[in-house]
Amino acid sequence: MSLTLHGVPLSPFVRKVRIVLAEKALPYEINMVVPYVTPQEYSQINPLRKIPALEDGETIICDSAVICDYLEHKKPTTALYPDNPTDRAQALWLEKYADYELAPDSTFKVFFQHIVCPTLKKPSDPAIIQDAVNNLIPPHLDYLENQLNGQQWFVNNTFSIADIAIACQLINLQHAGYPLDGQRWPGLYQHLQQLTQRDSVADMHSAEQQMVEKVKSRFSIGDLPL
Ligand SMILES: N[C@@H](CCC(=O)N[C@@H](CS)C(=O)NCC(=O)O)C(=O)O
């Protein structure tokens, strides 16, 4: 099986797929497709021109959730989706929550405005960042802290796609310099620490941190305007 993942490591959705690939010990190549400036021919891979997309021989799969589900069926070990219908539904709900509720306020507001805009030579808007940080993101973190309910992992205290999807968005906030308050959200804070220390994540995470530092220095990006 020869797998090619299209995208860039700092995308939370690409990261989600990379963690799943690493957990399953599946080798792959990464083809650096930079979002928002994708070449025209990338439409043949993904008509939405979004990353990630995965090529497995003749098969092309788009969207991180669909890709991760494909990988789970392709290589069931290490299992990242619960078997039990109730737990599975909860894991899928939390993945959807991360991708479609948390991402719009974290990655697409804070990370996009603070880190991506300067690289695209677009002005960033501090008011969007401040609104996200002060008003939009805390209710998500309250909800997730509650869902974690003192456990190490979100669903049945077993590592799953839910943990990966949520942490991937929080990592983009961390890359942007968002101070995740360990006093206010101790469970989530601990969850992020534990996830980034996993064997499947640790090296990737420190490589990403170095990438972010390079981008910040190259585009003279300072602290978040909080
Ligand atoms: N639901 C999609 C979201 C993918 C997504 O929005 N990717 C961003 C980069 S983080 C992108 O490619 N944006 C380019 C665009 O919207 O044109 C997934 O899970 O794969």
The ligand as an ORCA input file, in Angstrom:
! r2SCAN-3c Opt
* xyz 0 1
  N     -13.704     19.282      6.879
  C     -12.435     19.350      6.182
  C     -11.787     20.708      6.421
  C     -10.541     20.874      5.575
  C     -10.107     22.329      5.554
  O     -10.913     23.261      5.716
  N      -8.810     22.542      5.279
  C      -8.293     23.892      5.155
  C      -6.882     24.010      5.656
  S      -6.769     23.796      7.395
  C      -8.257     24.246      3.674
  O      -7.801     23.482      2.865
  N      -8.724     25.453      3.323
  C      -8.629     25.947      2.005
  C      -9.886     26.586      1.521
  O     -10.874     26.631      2.266
  O      -9.880     27.041      0.384
  C     -11.543     18.204      6.661
  O     -11.782     17.700      7.765
  O     -10.674     17.766      5.900
*
